[in-house]
Amino acid sequence: MPSPARLLALAAALALLASRSPAEAQRGRRRAPLRIAVLADGPAPTYVDVATRLAAEMQPLLRADHPDVVVPSVPTAVGDWTQARADALVRDALADREVDLIVGLGVQVGRAVGRVERLSKPVLLPFAAPALQGLPRDGATSGRRNLAYLTGLIDLQRELRRFNEVVRAERVALVVDRHITDNVTGLPEAIAAATEGLDLQITLVPVDPDPDAIVAALPEDAQAVYLGPLPRLDVERAPALLEALNARELPTYASEGRRWVELGALTTLVHDDDLVRRLRRVALQAQEALAGEDPGTFPTAFAPHAELVINMATARRIGAWPRFELLTEAELLNDQRGRRGPELTFRSALREAVERNLDLGARRVDQTVADARVDQARGALIPTLDGNAGFQWTDPDVASPIGNSERQLSWGLTGQVVAYSPRALAGLRAAEHSADATEASIRTAEIDVIRQAAEAYLNVLRARTAERINRENLGRVRRNLALAEVRREIGAAGREEVYRWEIEIADGRVKVIDAIAVRNQAEIALNRILAHELEAPFTIAEPSHADTGVVLDERVGRYLEDPWSFDVFRAFLAREAVANAPELQEIDAALRAQRRTLVGQRRQLFLPDVVVQGGFTHVFFRGGAGSDPIDASGLPAGFEGLTNSFPEQDDFTWNVGAGLQWRLFDAGRYAEIDQAEASITQLETQRAAVELAVRQRVRSALHAAGASSAAIRLRRDAARAAQANFELVTDAYRRGAVGLVRLIDAQNQALLTDLAASNAVYDFLLDYVAVERAVGAFTFTLPPEELDAFVRRLNRFATERRAEEREQAAEPIDEGAARPEEGA
């Protein structure tokens, strides 16, 4: 009789064997590697691709618990596209003691599995349509031991509705592989149910895997083509099919997903990561099944990520232009909008603004006018030269050799120079100082334009970021709608949840449209400042949330991190602003001009104008009476010598002279002096006010920048927390642990905090641009050597400030005195 100890050991061994799954027990008996069979309806590259991807997901996951696992990267058993052969494949795999788990691919394999009432080992179907394949269903699971499958293959109603929104067609040809139409039941009824409420006429077109045959089978009146599953068509032949359809200008929807859209189809809703997520889910199911869990209890629902993708090159070719509301959420392939045009960086935009801005160009003409006024004022002190020429005809009775001839031609020059004039000298100096004031005012206009360009550029970035965030949020709403539809399908939620998410989608699309409008307006504003065509496209890079270096050097940014450094920074920039401010330079130039005018006005009271002038005249032709010398032959004897006493005609005469001119009395001059003195007083007062305003503007702008700088990290932390909360609530909603309202609230919070985090960066950048404008110099436009010099001045100022504070801390405290703030 066995001992109690041996009986106890035997009972433990039996309990251990009973607790193991059939697959484990079978493998334990033979100690063979874990084997997985992959069955397919027939030879097709599609099934090979799925098997390869499934192996990549399943192999590393299972190897942790089963080092000897063998996951095939190609189907291990392939049918001949007949149901009888698929039935045989399933029977053989179930009977094969070497196979531990079965994965079925294809319509016929799925139908064959559905016909087996008792499955002896786990069977997983990654792609299943229970109603069409005759698969069992019990609520959210298959309800059949060892059978698990995933639904959510095609939501025909949703996809047809979206396709119709894109192309607005009435007659659509639904192209499906004949292998599928011949092996599923209830397909016409499913199509009728999907089109209920849609103004569409659907024609089911069963086809064989030949592009020419597919095109030939299309109805003549088809306005669009829905390309359903075509498992037997090699994807390498897809371009030929799509080219033929595009040549006929037929819009195409690709149920195979984005890859077909890249090859030339117009649109799809099938997301790229759906296949990866689906196969990863199958790999997890395999892990659980091999660990002893019953696949019949696994959830069957799969929520695809619907993402509208539109090939804009195809749209342009066939003339099918999507509406604005579709562009709000679609991913646009081959979209030339926003990608054409030159690349525009922050610094190149500022450089172009200074070079091309029309308002600034008009202001620069003021400098030309001011320089001309200087030349005009200088003209009063430059010698003048006048030329003259004339013909004179004199009465012959009065013409004489000692006067003017009857006819004579002459020319001459006269010149004048103001040797000294208090008024002219004062006017020249005043004009020069006025030109300096104009130059300073143009500098003011330049830095204003730089600020406008910087703000416009950052506003474009802000608008594009807001558009991207709203688009991403709309994508999240779409995914939540898919979850709600799955919940409704399994009875965990009612139709009201679906309607609520559809409301959220409409609201999200409105937000995206508004964001697009704001982005367009921002781009137009930037183009205006740069003197481009208002809607000229350009390429611009969106910085990350942490990218503040576009305007702020990190060596300067550290002065915003603590109160003492911030106080030093404010004092330093206030001093720099007074030295740089073109507004003060303009007033200083106006003061110099007014003071020089006053000096000239006072000198005019007692100093004369000194003028030197001269000229000459040359008579180069004489004719008629009086043109000949006096003839002495007709004089009485003894009077011939009298002719010598008459002067000869002089053909060249000249003169030189100088003069002094005083204005002995002019009451208006004293009034002009009083006016000039009052103007000087006014300008001095104005300068003091402007200097105070400059200091105030710098300090106020810095406080705003300091606050927005601190907000960046806080907003980013809030966005991370809101996103984490949204992911948790989404997962809980998927499991039915929380309701719709909680998820909507979490999603809205994630959207708002993400926008706030993005805006915090741009708020700071804009605030710091305002600081630089207040200082009168933009460090982000400086060459590296000048920026280094600026940083050295700042560091030296901080060092001196620290030394001064140490000295004051060492001195006895005088409560009656207060240290004036430097650079106040």
PyMOL commands that set and color helices and strands:
alter all, ss='L'
color gray80, all
select helices_A, chain A and resi 4-19+22-30+45-63+83-95+107-114+130-133+156-167+178-181+187-194+211-217+235-247+258-263+273-290+295-297+312-318+324-327+346-356+358-379+422-489+495-529+554-560+563-580+582-603+632-634+640-645+667-735+740-775+779-781+784-810
alter helices_A, ss='H'
color red, helices_A
select strands_A, chain A and resi 36-40+77-78+101-105+123-125+147-149+171-177+201-207+224-227+252-254+267-270+306-311+331-333+384-393+407-420+609-623+652-661
alter strands_A, ss='S'
color yellow, strands_A
deselect
rebuild
show_as cartoon
